[in-house]
């Protein structure tokens, strides 16, 4: 994982760094796949975090594409309630430039169209 000089995870750098909004997507069907484009102009990050508004979301897979061409399948297989968020998810190696994040997820109820927001943590 990251080469962070702060205290050990989960109380390390990712929770103490600056949180930056990177984009959002909506879960349109029972199951959905979306891509949030980020790009080099947003800078480098130690971790990401996902927040959920309007309705509960069950994450199946999160795939991060980095600026150097590599990608990382992150262990996010959890249900997040409306108004909730994932724990910060540490990225591998030193600070990383994120090109895009692919999300595979589904909503728990049909009454709402949940919004998922992506944040980077410096």
C-alpha positions as a Markdown table, in Angstrom:
| # | Residue | x | y | z |
|---|---|---|---|---|
| 1 | Unk | 0.0 | 0.0 | 0.0 |
| 2 | Unk | 1.0 | 3.6 | 0.3 |
| 3 | Unk | 4.3 | 4.8 | 1.6 |
| 4 | Unk | 2.8 | 7.1 | 4.2 |
| 5 | Unk | 4.8 | 8.5 | 7.1 |
| 6 | Unk | 1.8 | 9.2 | 9.2 |
| 7 | Unk | 0.4 | 6.8 | 11.9 |
| 8 | Unk | -0.8 | 3.3 | 10.7 |
| 9 | Unk | -4.0 | 2.8 | 8.7 |
| 10 | Unk | -6.9 | 3.3 | 9.3 |
| 11 | Unk | -5.9 | 6.4 | 11.3 |
| 12 | Unk | -3.1 | 7.4 | 8.9 |
| 13 | Unk | -2.7 | 10.0 | 6.2 |
| 14 | Unk | -5.9 | 9.2 | 4.3 |
| 15 | Unk | -8.1 | 10.4 | 7.2 |
| 16 | Unk | -6.1 | 13.5 | 7.9 |
| 17 | Unk | -5.6 | 14.8 | 4.4 |
| 18 | Unk | -7.5 | 17.3 | 2.4 |
| 19 | Unk | -10.7 | 15.9 | 0.8 |
| 20 | Unk | -11.3 | 17.0 | -2.8 |
| 21 | Unk | -14.5 | 16.5 | -4.8 |
| 22 | Unk | -13.7 | 14.6 | -8.0 |
| 23 | Unk | -17.1 | 13.9 | -9.6 |
| 24 | Unk | -20.4 | 12.0 | -9.3 |
| 25 | Unk | -22.7 | 9.5 | -11.0 |
| 26 | Unk | -26.3 | 8.3 | -10.5 |
| 27 | Unk | -27.4 | 4.7 | -10.2 |
| 28 | Unk | -30.0 | 4.6 | -13.0 |
| 29 | Unk | -31.2 | 1.0 | -12.9 |
| 30 | Unk | -31.3 | -1.9 | -10.6 |
| 31 | Unk | -27.6 | -2.6 | -11.5 |
| 32 | Unk | -25.4 | 0.0 | -13.2 |
| 33 | Unk | -21.9 | 0.7 | -14.4 |
| 34 | Unk | -20.5 | 4.2 | -14.6 |
| 35 | Unk | -17.2 | 5.9 | -15.1 |
| 36 | Unk | -16.2 | 9.1 | -13.3 |
| 37 | Unk | -13.4 | 10.9 | -15.3 |
| 38 | Unk | -10.9 | 12.7 | -13.1 |
| 39 | Unk | -7.7 | 13.7 | -14.9 |
| 40 | Unk | -4.2 | 15.0 | -14.1 |
| 41 | Unk | -5.4 | 18.6 | -13.3 |
| 42 | Unk | -6.9 | 17.3 | -10.0 |
| 43 | Unk | -3.5 | 16.3 | -8.7 |
| 44 | Unk | -2.3 | 13.3 | -6.7 |
| 45 | Unk | -4.1 | 11.4 | -3.9 |
| 46 | Unk | -3.3 | 8.9 | -1.2 |
| 47 | Unk | -6.9 | 7.5 | -1.0 |
| 48 | Unk | -10.4 | 7.9 | -2.3 |
| 49 | Unk | -13.8 | 7.9 | -0.6 |
| 50 | Unk | -17.3 | 7.4 | -2.0 |
| 51 | Unk | -20.4 | 9.1 | -0.5 |
| 52 | Unk | -24.1 | 8.2 | -1.2 |
| 53 | Unk | -27.1 | 10.5 | -1.3 |
| 54 | Unk | -30.8 | 9.9 | -1.8 |
| 55 | Unk | -30.8 | 6.1 | -1.6 |
| 56 | Unk | -28.8 | 3.1 | -0.5 |
| 57 | Unk | -26.2 | 1.7 | -2.9 |
| 58 | Unk | -24.5 | -1.7 | -2.9 |
| 59 | Unk | -21.0 | -1.5 | -4.4 |
| 60 | Unk | -19.8 | -4.6 | -6.3 |
| 61 | Unk | -16.6 | -3.4 | -7.8 |
| 62 | Unk | -14.5 | -0.2 | -7.9 |
| 63 | Unk | -11.7 | 0.0 | -10.5 |
| 64 | Unk | -9.3 | 3.0 | -10.4 |
| 65 | Unk | -7.3 | 3.9 | -13.6 |
| 66 | Unk | -4.1 | 5.8 | -12.9 |
| 67 | Unk | -2.2 | 8.4 | -14.8 |
| 68 | Unk | 0.7 | 6.0 | -15.4 |
| 69 | Unk | -1.5 | 3.5 | -17.3 |
| 70 | Unk | -1.9 | 1.1 | -14.4 |
| 71 | Unk | -5.1 | 0.2 | -12.7 |
| 72 | Unk | -6.2 | -1.2 | -9.3 |
| 73 | Unk | -9.3 | -3.2 | -8.4 |
| 74 | Unk | -10.2 | -1.9 | -4.9 |
| 75 | Unk | -11.9 | -4.0 | -2.2 |
| 76 | Unk | -15.2 | -2.1 | -2.0 |
| 77 | Unk | -18.0 | -4.7 | -1.7 |
| 78 | Unk | -20.4 | -3.2 | 0.8 |
| 79 | Unk | -23.8 | -1.6 | 1.1 |
| 80 | Unk | -23.7 | 2.2 | 1.9 |
| 81 | Unk | -26.9 | 3.7 | 3.2 |
| 82 | Unk | -28.3 | 7.1 | 2.0 |
| 83 | Unk | -26.2 | 9.8 | 3.6 |
| 84 | Unk | -23.4 | 7.4 | 4.3 |
| 85 | Unk | -19.9 | 6.9 | 3.0 |
| 86 | Unk | -17.2 | 4.3 | 2.6 |
| 87 | Unk | -14.1 | 4.4 | 4.8 |
| 88 | Unk | -11.2 | 6.1 | 3.0 |
| 89 | Unk | -9.7 | 3.5 | 0.6 |
| 90 | Unk | -6.0 | 3.8 | 0.4 |
| 91 | Unk | -4.4 | 3.7 | -3.0 |
| 92 | Unk | -1.2 | 1.7 | -3.7 |
| 93 | Unk | 2.2 | 3.3 | -3.7 |
| 94 | Unk | 3.0 | 7.0 | -3.3 |
| 95 | Unk | 0.5 | 9.7 | -4.2 |
| 96 | Unk | -1.4 | 8.7 | -7.4 |
| 97 | Unk | -2.8 | 10.7 | -10.3 |
| 98 | Unk | -6.3 | 9.3 | -11.0 |
| 99 | Unk | -7.5 | 9.3 | -14.6 |
| 100 | Unk | -10.9 | 7.7 | -13.9 |
| 101 | Unk | -12.8 | 5.5 | -11.6 |
| 102 | Unk | -15.2 | 2.8 | -12.8 |
| 103 | Unk | -18.1 | 1.8 | -10.5 |
| 104 | Unk | -20.2 | -1.3 | -10.6 |
| 105 | Unk | -23.1 | -1.0 | -8.2 |
| 106 | Unk | -26.9 | -1.4 | -7.7 |
| 107 | Unk | -29.5 | 0.5 | -5.7 |
| 108 | Unk | -31.3 | -1.1 | -2.8 |
| 109 | Unk | -34.8 | 0.6 | -3.5 |
| 110 | Unk | -36.6 | 1.6 | -6.7 |
| 111 | Unk | -38.1 | 4.8 | -5.2 |
| 112 | Unk | -34.9 | 6.9 | -5.5 |
| 113 | Unk | -32.1 | 7.5 | -7.9 |
| 114 | Unk | -29.0 | 7.5 | -5.7 |
| 115 | Unk | -26.1 | 9.8 | -6.3 |
| 116 | Unk | -22.6 | 8.6 | -5.7 |
| 117 | Unk | -19.9 | 11.2 | -5.2 |
| 118 | Unk | -16.1 | 10.5 | -5.5 |
| 119 | Unk | -13.6 | 12.3 | -3.3 |
| 120 | Unk | -9.8 | 12.2 | -3.4 |
| 121 | Unk | -7.8 | 12.5 | -0.2 |
| 122 | Unk | -4.4 | 14.1 | -0.4 |
